[in-house]
Amino acid sequence: MIKKIICQNSRGNQITFSYSFPYYLQKLDGVTEVVGKVNTITSAYGVGSKYVSSSVNERNIVIEGSITRDNITEKRKNLYKMFPLKDKGTFFYYEEDKEYKIEYYVESIEIVKSKVVDTFSISLICPSPYFTDLNESQVQLANWIPSFEFPLEIPADIGIEFGYKNTNSLVTIENDTNIEIGMRIVFTASDDVENPKLINITTQEELEIEKTMSAGDVITVTTYLNNKNIILSSNGEEININNYLKFGTKFLQIHTGSNTFKATAKSGENSLVTEIYYLTNYEAV
C-alpha cells in the first residue's frame, strides 16, 4: 500500500497526498506501467515486418483526490500555488520501505466543487520516464583515508599517521536493472594532474579530459540522461569545459551487469582522487 506521495515545486514548497485529509488520495495513475514504442518497416517480401528501433515514452502521472469543505478556499488556493502550469517539480513516492523520485512538469490541474467535498485531478508529465533512488550512491577510487579520531593521544617520539592514500584505483559497480545509468564523476587534484581519465575495464570505453589540473582543482563530469556536462572548479570559479573531452572518448554509462572502472591520468595519477556518484533507475514502482 502507498503510504504517501509528496510533490515539491520549483520554489521548494511541498504538499503531501495520503489516505488522510486535507488532501485525500483516491487514485494514482502512471506509476506502475511502462509504455514504449517499437518502430518497424514492412518486410520487402510482404510477410511481417522488420524491426528498426524502439523507445520508452514519457510518463504521465495523474493524481486524483478530495478535499474537505473546511477552509476550502485556502486549500484550493494552495493547490493552484503548488501546481502552476508548466512548473518543474519533483514527485516523491513512498511505499513500505521503498522510496523513489522522478522529475515532472505540470500539465494541468482541475478542481471540481461540490457540497460535501471538492475533488481534484493533477496531471504531471515526466519527460524522463524512469524513477530513481532519492539519493546518489557513492564509490571512491584512490582516496585519502583518515587514520585518527578524537580524543587524540600522540605517542612521544613515535608520532601519528594522520591519514594514508588508498592506492586502489579499481572499483566494480553492479547494475541489476535493464537501464543504462549515468554518473557524476568528480576528479580532485592535490597537485598537478595531466589528463584525468576514467576507464570502464569491462567494456574498454574511456572518458578522458584533456586538461592539466592544479592543486585544489575539481573537475565534475555529469553523464546523466539529458544532463551531460564537464565543469572545472578552480580558484572559486566554475567553467564549462565540455570541449576538453578527448575525441574518441565518451560520457560513460553504467551498463547492465558488472562494470569495473579504473581511474588514471597521463601524469600525476598519485595526486588524483576520483569519486563516482550515481542514481539507480527504475522502469516503474
C-alpha positions in Angstrom: 0.0 0.0 0.0 1.2 3.5 -0.8 2.0 5.4 2.4 2.2 8.8 0.8 3.3 10.8 -2.1 4.9 14.2 -1.9 5.3 16.8 -4.7 7.9 19.6 -4.5 7.6 22.5 -6.8 10.3 24.7 -8.3 10.2 27.0 -5.3 10.9 24.2 -2.9 7.4 24.1 -1.5 6.0 20.7 -0.7 2.5 19.1 -0.5 1.6 15.6 0.8 -1.1 13.3 -0.6 -2.0 10.3 1.5 -5.0 8.3 2.8 -5.9 11.2 5.2 -7.1 14.7 4.8 -6.7 17.6 4.0 -5.6 16.1 0.6 -7.0 12.6 0.5 -5.5 10.4 -2.2 -8.2 8.5 -4.1 -6.4 7.4 -7.3 -2.9 7.4 -8.7 -2.2 6.5 -12.3 1.0 6.4 -14.3 3.5 4.9 -11.7 3.2 1.2 -12.2 3.3 0.9 -16.0 6.0 1.1 -18.7 4.9 2.3 -22.1 7.2 2.1 -25.1 7.2 2.2 -28.9 8.6 -0.3 -31.3 9.3 1.0 -34.9 9.2 -1.4 -37.8 9.0 -1.3 -41.6 7.0 -3.7 -43.7 9.0 -6.6 -45.0 10.1 -6.4 -48.6 8.6 -9.9 -49.0 5.2 -8.8 -47.8 5.3 -11.0 -44.7 5.5 -9.4 -41.3 7.9 -6.5 -40.7 11.5 -5.7 -39.8 12.5 -4.2 -36.5 14.1 -0.7 -36.8 14.2 0.8 -33.3 12.4 1.2 -30.0 11.9 3.9 -27.4 10.4 4.5 -24.0 7.5 7.1 -23.9 7.4 10.0 -21.4 5.5 9.2 -18.2 2.1 10.8 -17.4 1.3 10.7 -13.7 -2.3 11.6 -12.7 -3.1 12.3 -9.0 -6.8 12.3 -8.0 -8.2 13.0 -4.6 -10.6 15.0 -2.5 -10.6 18.0 -0.1 -12.9 18.6 2.9 -15.0 21.7 2.9 -13.5 23.4 6.0 -11.2 26.3 4.9 -11.8 25.0 1.4 -10.9 28.3 -0.3 -7.4 28.3 1.2 -6.9 24.6 0.3 -7.9 25.3 -3.3 -5.5 28.3 -3.5 -2.7 26.2 -2.0 -3.2 23.5 -4.8 -3.1 26.1 -7.5 0.0 27.7 -6.0 1.7 24.3 -5.7 1.0 23.3 -9.3 1.3 26.3 -11.7 1.1 25.2 -15.3 4.5 24.2 -16.8 6.2 24.4 -13.5 9.0 21.9 -12.9 9.0 19.8 -9.8 9.9 16.5 -8.1 7.5 13.7 -7.3 8.4 11.5 -4.3 6.8 8.1 -3.9 6.9 6.2 -0.6 5.7 2.6 -0.3 6.6 0.3 2.6 10.4 0.5 2.8 10.8 1.8 -0.8 11.4 5.4 -1.7 11.6 6.8 -5.3 11.6 10.2 -7.1 11.0 11.5 -10.6 11.0 15.0 -12.1 7.9 16.4 -13.7 6.3 19.4 -15.4 2.7 20.4 -14.6 0.4 19.7 -17.5 -3.0 20.5 -15.9 -4.9 20.9 -12.6 -8.7 20.7 -12.2 -10.7 21.2 -9.0 -14.4 20.3 -9.1 -16.6 21.9 -6.4 -19.4 20.0 -4.6 -21.5 20.5 -1.4 -19.7 17.8 0.6 -16.1 17.5 -0.7 -14.2 19.1 -3.6 -12.3 16.7 -5.9 -9.1 17.4 -7.7 -7.1 16.0 -10.6 -3.5 16.9 -11.3 -1.7 15.7 -14.4 2.1 15.7 -14.4 4.4 14.9 -17.4 7.8 13.3 -16.8 10.0 13.7 -19.9 12.4 11.2 -18.5 10.2 8.2 -17.6 12.5 6.5 -15.1 12.2 6.7 -11.3 15.4 6.9 -9.3 16.6 6.5 -5.8 16.2 9.5 -3.5 20.0 9.9 -3.0 23.1 9.1 -5.1 25.2 6.1 -4.3 28.9 6.9 -4.0 32.2 5.0 -4.6 35.7 6.3 -4.3 39.0 5.4 -6.1 42.5 6.2 -4.8 41.2 8.4 -2.0 42.7 9.6 1.3 41.6 7.7 4.4 41.8 9.4 7.8 43.6 7.3 10.4 42.9 9.2 13.7 40.0 10.2 15.7 39.2 12.2 18.9 40.1 12.1 21.7 43.6 12.0 20.3 46.8 11.0 22.0 50.1 11.2 20.2 52.8 8.8 21.5 56.0 10.6 22.4 58.9 10.0 20.0 56.7 8.0 17.7 54.2 10.5 16.3 51.0 9.5 14.5 49.9 8.9 10.9 47.2 11.4 10.1 46.0 9.5 7.0 47.1 7.3 4.2 46.4 7.0 0.5 44.1 4.2 -0.7 46.0 3.2 -3.8 43.2 1.0 -5.2 42.2 2.7 -8.5 39.7 0.0 -9.4 36.0 -0.3 -8.3 33.2 -2.5 -9.5 29.6 -1.3 -9.7 26.7 -3.8 -10.2 23.7 -2.6 -12.3 20.9 -5.2 -11.9 18.4 -3.2 -14.0 17.9 -3.2 -17.8 18.7 0.5 -18.0 22.0 2.2 -18.6 22.8 4.5 -15.7 24.5 7.9 -15.9 27.1 9.1 -13.4 28.6 12.2 -11.7 32.3 11.7 -11.8 34.4 14.0 -9.6 38.2 14.4 -10.2 40.1 16.2 -7.4 43.7 17.1 -7.7 46.1 17.6 -4.7 49.0 18.5 -7.1 49.4 18.8 -10.9 47.4 16.1 -12.8 47.5 15.8 -16.6 44.5 14.5 -18.4 42.4 12.7 -15.7 40.7 9.6 -17.1 38.1 7.0 -16.2 38.1 3.7 -18.0 35.3 1.0 -18.0 37.6 -2.0 -17.9 34.6 -4.3 -18.7 33.7 -2.6 -22.0 37.1 -0.8 -22.7 35.2 2.5 -23.0 37.0 5.6 -21.8 36.4 9.2 -20.7 39.4 11.5 -20.8 39.6 15.2 -20.1 42.5 16.9 -22.0 43.2 19.3 -19.2 46.1 19.8 -16.7 44.7 20.2 -13.2 46.5 22.2 -10.5 46.3 21.6 -6.7 42.8 22.2 -5.5 41.2 22.0 -8.9 38.0 19.9 -9.2 36.5 18.6 -12.5 32.9 17.3 -12.3 31.7 15.2 -15.2 27.9 14.6 -15.4 26.7 11.8 -17.7 23.0 11.6 -16.8 20.3 11.4 -19.5 19.7 15.0 -20.9 22.4 16.3 -18.5 25.9 15.8 -19.9 28.5 18.4 -18.8 32.1 18.9 -17.7 32.6 21.7 -15.1 36.0 22.8 -13.9 36.1 24.4 -10.4 39.3 26.4 -10.0 40.1 29.4 -7.7 36.5 29.9 -6.8 35.3 29.9 -10.4 33.2 27.4 -12.3 33.9 27.0 -16.1 32.2 24.7 -18.6 34.9 22.7 -20.4 32.9 20.3 -22.5 35.2 21.0 -25.4 38.1 19.4 -23.4 36.6 15.9 -23.7 39.1 14.0 -25.7 38.0 13.0 -29.2 37.2 9.3 -29.3 36.2 9.0 -25.6 32.7 9.4 -24.3 30.4 10.2 -21.4 30.5 6.8 -19.7 27.4 4.9 -18.6 27.0 2.1 -16.1 25.8 -0.8 -18.3 23.6 -3.7 -17.2 25.6 -6.2 -15.2 29.0 -5.8 -13.7 31.1 -2.7 -14.5 34.7 -2.3 -13.3 36.1 1.2 -13.5 39.7 2.4 -13.3 40.8 5.9 -12.6 44.1 7.1 -14.0 45.9 10.1 -15.7 48.5 10.8 -18.3 50.7 12.0 -15.4 50.2 12.8 -11.7 48.0 9.9 -11.0 49.1 9.7 -7.4 47.7 13.2 -6.9 44.3 12.3 -8.2 41.2 11.4 -6.1 38.2 10.1 -8.1 34.7 9.8 -6.8 31.7 8.3 -8.7 28.1 9.1 -7.8 25.1 7.5 -9.5 21.3 7.1 -9.2 19.8 3.7 -9.9 16.9 4.0 -12.4 13.6 2.0 -12.3 11.2 1.5 -15.1 8.2 1.5 -12.7 7.4 1.3 -9.0 
